[in-house]
Amino acid sequence: MRPTTVVAAACLAPLALTLAACSSGTSGGAATAGGTSITVAASDDTNIQDLFQKVLIPDFEKKYPGTSVKLVFDLHGTNDQANYAKLAAATAQNRAPAMDVTASSVPKAAAAGLLATDTSKVTNLATVDQKVLAAGGPGAVPYRASSVLLAYNPAKVSNPPKTLVELLAWIKANPGRFTYNSPKTGGSGGAFVTTVLDSNVPAADRDTMTTGYDKALEKDWDPGWATLAGLNPYVFQKGVYPNGNNQTLQLLSSGQIDMAPVWSDQFISGKAAGTIPATMMAQQITDPSFTGGASYLGVTKASKNQDLAWKFIDFVLQPEEQAKVADKIAGYPAIALDKLPAATQAKFAGADTQNLRPGYNSDHATDINNLWDQNVPGK
């Protein structure tokens, strides 16, 4: 679950109802065969809506006069499942779908064969991490990423932990000065829980649980649950956990705790906005690292205007636009960090933007949320 900042009106209706109502503000219509207009469908929080609507799409239309891009946005992914079903149906019936480019459920669409796969048209893929590219599936193109980092107050923590073992030792040596939100309420806490569980999971089992679902392998988590329950006396408020990413950050910013796992983009954006003290710092741990991942774009297989759709995706991966992704939402660039300006690179000090350890399959992730409720609080 990602942090939410409400700054704009949302488009909550299914795609078929919003094509005319939720656009980038251009005069372009829905996708036309071989034409100069495409439709981009996306879902997430309003910061992503603003990224497309106020940055990427206007820049593309300026770069290519005479083209137009319509944005169909589904706030929080309320209609992701319904829109995916519509895309699948359109593809099966060989008719034009409601979008030419999708930024929603892309790995799922790739796995189902709903995306065009000729990514050779995306010239800026050369410096994209191949593991991240492969994780999206055939035709999926990463365009931004984020990970969870260990944030800390350097005035209180002069030598922050570098590994998970060191972090667990620090928590017990500094009772009440660390916490994480319950995994059901936010991904930063979920990443901490997942990382503790992972420390006892064989690599082969972990790979299986990342790409598929095998409930029997969840027995590997038992030592991790015991470790997490054993932290209750040492976390802030002794077994009572924050409700969401924001509450964790508020505790850190107010000085009530000295260390916590946080989303990279939320932490960087908060420092830039002044809601998190500028003195706060963050870094990635190792053995294992906290989880992270990419967000993807894909050209729909049934689109009648794939050339322009690929051109849009290639444009989003240009260094100038990737720098704007970093500046606008503090998202990790999909391309190599050294292709961006020095000032942009400096935003990600302490973060390994090209090392994104994936989380579990969604069914396993749901099990983690439920099992945490049973195994950890108050134990």
N, C-alpha and C positions, 0 to 999 in steps of 0.2 A: 504494500500500500504506500503510495507516494504522498508527500505533503501537498496540501491544497491551499491556495491563496485566491480568494474570490475577488476578481478585479473587473469582470466584464459579464455581460448577459450571456446565457448559455443557449445552445441549440440542443434540446433534449429529445426531439422527436426522431423517429426512424428516418433513415436516409431518404426514402421515397417521399417523405413529407417535408424535408428540409432543403431539397435541392434549390428551390427558389428563394427560400427565406434566409439561409445562412451562408453568405458568400464572402469573398474577400473584398467586396465592394466594387468589383470590376463589372463591365457590361457583358462579359462572356457568359454563354449559356452552358448547357450540359455538353458532354463529350460528343463530338461529331467525327465522322469517318475522315481521316486524313486532314482534319481542319486545324485551326489555330487556337482552339479552346480545349482545355482539359479540366477535369474535376479531380480534386484531391480530397480524400476522405481521411479524417484523423480523429483520434479520441485521446483524452488525457485531461490534465488540469488546464485552467485558463492561461497559465504561463505558456503552455504549448500552443494554445489557440492564438495567443498574441505573437508567438514566434512565427507561425505560418502567416497570419493575417497582416502583421505589421512589418515583417522583415523579409522572410524568404520569398513570398509571393510578389510583393511590390518590387523587390530587387530583380526577380526573374523577368517580370513584365517590362521593367526599364531596360534590362539587358537585351531583350528580344521584343522590340516594338511590334505591335500588331497581334501579339499573343495575349491570351487571357487565361487566368486560372481561377476556378471557383472552388472555394473551400467549404466542405460539409463537415461540421465539427460536432462530435458527440461527447459532451462533458462527462468526465469520469468513466467513459466507456459504458454508459447505461444501456446502450443498444448494440453493444459489440456482437453479441451472439446472434441477434436478429439480422444485423447487417452482414455478418459472415454468411448466414444462411442464404441471404439474397444474392450474394456474390457467387456462392456455390451453385445456386439454381440457374443464374444467368450463364455461368460457364458451361454447365451441363446442357443447356438449351442453345448454346452457341449464339447468344444475343448480347448486345452491348450492356455491360453492367452499369450501375449508378456511379461508378468511379473509374478513372484511368490509373490513378496512383492511390495506393492505400498505405496508411501508417497505422492501421489497426489490425491486430491479430495476424501480423505478417508471418511469423514462423509457422503458425497453424495453417495459413493459406498456402505457404510454400510446401509444407508437408503433404497437403491435399492436392497439389498440382494445379493450383488456381492462379499461379503467377507466371508471367513470361520470364524466361531464364537466360536470355542473351545479354548478360551483364557486360559483355565486351564493349557495349556502347557507353559504359560509365568509365571514362578515361581516368578518373581520380581514384580508382580502386587500388592502384599500385601500392600505396602505402598503408592501406587498411590491414589491420592484423588478420591474418588468414584464419586463425581459430575463431575470432569473433565473426568473420564472414561466414564460415562454415556453420556456426551455431544457428544462424538464421534460416538455413535451408536454401534450396535452389531458387534463385531469383531475388532473395532478400538482400537488401543493401543497408548496412548500418549507417546512420547519419548523426547519432549522438549517443552518449553513454553516461553512466554514473556508477558510483560504488559507495559502499559504506566505509567511513574512516573512523579512526579513534581521535576524537577531539579532546583537548585538555587545556587547562589554565596553566601557562608556564610560570606564573607567579607562585603557584602552589606545587607544581610538578616539574622539577628541573631535569629529570631523566625519565621520560615517559617509556612505558613498555614497548619493546620492539616485536615481541612474539606473543602468541596466545598464552603460553606458559607463564611468561613474565606478567602479563595482564592479570591472570587469575591470582597470581601471588600478590600483586599490588592491591587488588580489591580486598583481599583478606588482611593485608598489612595496614590498610587505610579504611576502616569500617565507616560506612555512611557517606563516603565521598564519590561513589560510583553508582550509576543506575542505567537501566535500559527500559524502553517501553515494551509492554506485552506484545508479542509478535502479531497477534490478531489485529492490533491497532496501528501498526506501522512497520515498514521494512527495515528501519535501522535497528530496532530491537530484534526483528526477525533474523537479521544478518548475524547478530551476536549469538543468538540461540543456535542458528544453523552452524556457525563456526565451531562452537563448543561441541555440538553433536558430531560434526565432521572429524574432529580430532581422534575419534575412535572408529571411524568407518574405513574399511579397506578400500583402496583406490578403485578396484574393479566393481565393488558394490556401489560406490559413489557414482561412477560413470553410468551404471544401469539405472540408478534412481534419478539421475539428472535427465536422461533421455526417455525414460519410460516409468512404469509403475509396477513395483513388486513389493507388496505389503510385508511379505515374509522377511525382507531385508531390514525392516525397521527395528529388528532386534538389535542391530548394531548401535542403535541410539541409547540403549539402556545405561551404559556408563556415563554418557553425556547428561542424561536426565538427572542422574545422581549428583553430578558436579553442579548442575544449575540449581538444584534444590539445596545443595550445600552452601550456596552463596547467599541464601535468604538472610542470615544474620548480619551480613556484611554490606548489603546494598542499602541505599538511601531508604529510610522508613521500614527497613527490615521486612522485606517480603511483600510490600505494597508497591506496585509498579505504575509508572506513568501511563497515561492513556494517550498514546500517539507520539509521533516524531516531535511535534511542536512542544509538547510538555517537557520532553527530555531536554530540548534545547533551552527552554526557559529556565529550567533548574540550573543548567550549566552557566547561562548568561548572567543569572542573578547571584551566582556564587554559592548556591546551596550544595552543589556538587563540584568536583574538580575534573571529572573525566566521564565520557560517555561515547557510545557509537552514534554517528550521525551520517546522514546522506551528504555526499560531497557537494552536490549542487545546492542543497538547502543551506549548508554551512557557508559556502563561498558567497552565495547571494545575500545571506543574512549579515555577513561582515560588511559587504558592500553597501547594504541599506542602513547599517548602523544598529540593527536589532540584536546583533551579536557583537560583543566588544572586539575591537580591532586587535587586541592583544592575544585573543584566543588562537590556538594553533591546532592543526590536525595532521595525522599521518596514517599510512597503512601499516598494519601489523603483518606478520608472516607466520607460517607453520601452524595452521593455515591462515591465509588472509581472509578478511571479510569479503562477502560476496558482492558481486556487481553484475552489470550486464548492459547490453546495447538496446537501442530502439531502432527499428528498421523501417525502410520504405520498400515498396514493391510495385511493379507495373502489373496490372491485372491482365491475365492471359486473354480474356475476351475483349479487352479494350480495342476500339477501332482507331485509336490515335496513339499507338505505342511510341512512335518516333519522338513526338513532343513530350510524352511522359518520361521517356528515358532522358531526354535533354534536361528536363526539370530535375530529375534525381542527380544527374551529373553536375548540374549547377549547384545543388545543395552541398555537394562534396568539394567544391572549389575552396581553396584556403581562405579567401575573403569571407565566404559565407560561413565556413566552419568557425572562423574567429568570431563572427557575430553570434553564432550559437553559444559559444563559450561566454561571450560578454552579456548576452541577453538572459540566458537561463543558467549560466555556470555549468553547462553540460560539457562532459569530456568530448573533444573532437573525435570523429571517427577516423580521420586520417592521422598520420604521425604528428605528434605534438611539435616537432622541430620545423614543421612547415608553416607554423603560425608565428605571429609577431612575438618578440621577447616579452612584452607586457602581458600578453595573453598566456604565454607559457608560465609566467610567474604566478598566475592565479592557482596553478595546480601543484605548487611546491608541496612535497610530501605525499603526493598521490601518484600511483603508477597507472597512468591512463590507458596503457596498452595491456594491462594484466587484469582481466575481468573474470574472476572465478564465478562460474554460473551457479545459480541457486538450484533447488530441486524441482523436479516435475511438479506441476500444479497440484496434482492429487496428493503427492507426498507433502507439499507445502501446507495444504489444508490439514493433513494429519498432524503436522508439527504444531499448528495453531491449537488444535483440540487437545493434543497430548500435553502441551505445555500447561494448559489450564488444569489438567488432571494431576500433573506430576510436580509442578514447581511452586506456585504461590502458597504461602503458609505452611509449607512442609518443614 
